[in-house]
Structure formats: structure tokens, C-alpha cells
């Protein structure tokens, strides 16, 4: 039986030894509290990617030729803690093998283990979070590995920069660095060049990017667990990511919280294009 590859790319670009990128699906949805379905996100993402053109107009490149290995999914789900440890181990192996490790979730709690693994490999790590929610609770429903706690560990152990935030609990304020928080309303009211320049100034050399798809406005991405109004736009987000990647070193990334709706495929497709754009920017020597 022919092994599945990301976006249906030829197998010569999809084997582990030659691939520069590892893609780890993590179909975990164990702690989400409203719309369920993030566990179906990786499959919807992969299906959409198989219907995506692989030539990028902006850069005149086909980044899949760098090699993208589609890993077996991390299926550990006995507890949020066991899932986090399984993700950390899988990501750590990829990093030790010299790969750019990327993940597709799943709910946002899958990011915790990946961030921890990247912090061990890159001690002076910046975590750039694009998200509607702060996700800074120390624990929620009895676990520090809950989706509502996805960035708490990063806030205490890395240089965390938060972009697009527009929903949070009052208790999270004490864990938030307002000097490194770019609320969505501010992003819309200020000139993009102004606030994006401040984001860049705060970044260290090594940057891990975690993108909760609810960071986008639900008018362009409705299929997510909590579609908060007032989110970021497509080209606005790409401009930020391009600026970060061309001036810093993206060492890894994840995309999470796609809750697919069979009647609405545009969200799935946006997620696949976003993933491909991140790789395109990273490997484009002309940026």
C-alpha cells in the first residue's frame, strides 16, 4: 500500500532521511470546552492540502522540493500530561535528527510539549503566539496541560509574544506581559508597520511560532472551537510571519484548533495554505 505523503507530493520528497521538514499530526481534543472536533483537524488539513497547488506565486518556488516527511500521528490520549510527554518525545527526536519540526493539531494543548522540546534545544527561545485567547491559566479543570493553559509554561520559561488576543479571563492578567501583548483591537487600530516592527524588536534570534486558527477573523476561518469576532486578516498575518521569518530563525511551529465542518471547507484550505506559506517563507533564499 502506497504511503500517504503531505499534499500528495512525490515519495522522493517525502522520505525521512532526505526531508528537511517533519510534519507531526496530533489529533488530540481531550480538554476543549465548547465546540469539539479539533481531533478531526489533521485529517481535514491533510485532505485540503492534497487539493492545493504546490507552486507559490509570491516567491516563484515549490517548497515541497525541500522535503516534507509526514510522520505517524501522536495518538497518546490517556491524559493531557501523557499526551504532552508523547509530543515532547516525538518533537525532540526530530530536532535531534536535524529536522525542522512542525505539528498540526488538535487543540492548543498539543503545543506545550513541542515548546518544551524546542526550549531544550534552543535556550534563548522566543515563542510567537497568534491567537484569540491568552491561554495563560496555570491550570484548568485540574490540569496544567489543558488547552486553556497552552502558553502558561512558555510565559514563565521563554520570551513569549502574544498577537491577536481578544478574549481572556481576569485571572490571566497577572501572567501576561502587557509590553509583549498585541491585542487584536490595537492591531486593527494601529498601522501594521508600526506594531509589527515592535513585535520584531521583541524577538530573539530563535523563534517558535504557534498559531491557533481562531486568531483569524471568523469571517475567513469559522471552523474553530471558539470563533471570536475581530480577528486578524489573511494578508495581514502573512506580512507578520514573513517579516519574522526573514529577520529571525524560525526553529519550529505548530498550527492548531481547526474544528472542521463538512459544509465549510474554506477553513481547512486556509490551514493548509498557511502551513505551506510558513515553509515557503522559511526556505526562500530571496526573502
TABEL-V453757 format. One record per backbone hydrogen bond with DSSP energy under -1.0 kcal/mol. CO is the residue of the C=O (numbers start at 0). NH is the residue of the N-H. Records with the same first field share a line. If there is no record, write none. Layout:
CO = NH  NH
//
This chain:
4 = 7
5 = 8
9 = 12
10 = 13
12 = 67
14 = 18
19 = 99
20 = 68
21 = 101
22 = 70
23 = 103
24 = 73
25 = 27
27 = 106
36 = 39
37 = 40
39 = 43
40 = 44
41 = 45
42 = 46
43 = 47
44 = 48
45 = 49
47 = 50
48 = 51
55 = 59  60
60 = 55
61 = 64
62 = 65
63 = 66
65 = 19
66 = 20
68 = 22
78 = 82
79 = 83
80 = 84
81 = 85
82 = 86
83 = 87
84 = 88
85 = 89
86 = 90
87 = 91
88 = 92
89 = 93
90 = 94
91 = 95
92 = 96
93 = 98
94 = 97
99 = 21
100 = 252
101 = 23
102 = 254
103 = 25
105 = 256
106 = 109
107 = 110
108 = 111
110 = 114
111 = 115
112 = 116
113 = 117
114 = 118
115 = 119
116 = 120
117 = 121
122 = 124
124 = 158
125 = 207
126 = 160
127 = 209
128 = 162
129 = 211
131 = 165  166
134 = 150
139 = 142
142 = 139
145 = 148
146 = 149
147 = 136
148 = 151
150 = 154
151 = 155
152 = 156
153 = 157
157 = 159
158 = 126
160 = 128
161 = 181
162 = 130
164 = 183
166 = 133
168 = 171
169 = 172
171 = 174
172 = 175
176 = 179
177 = 180
179 = 161
181 = 163
182 = 186
183 = 187
184 = 188
185 = 189
190 = 194
191 = 195
192 = 196
193 = 197
194 = 198
195 = 199
196 = 200
197 = 201
204 = 248
205 = 125
206 = 250
207 = 127
208 = 253
209 = 129
210 = 255
211 = 214
212 = 215
214 = 231
216 = 219  220
221 = 223
222 = 258
225 = 227
231 = 216
232 = 236
233 = 237
234 = 238
235 = 239
236 = 240
237 = 241
238 = 242
239 = 243
240 = 244
241 = 245
243 = 247
248 = 206
251 = 208
252 = 102
253 = 210
254 = 104
255 = 212
260 = 263
264 = 268
265 = 269
266 = 270
267 = 271
268 = 272
269 = 273
270 = 274
271 = 275
272 = 276
273 = 277
274 = 278
275 = 279
276 = 280
277 = 281
278 = 282
283 = 286
//
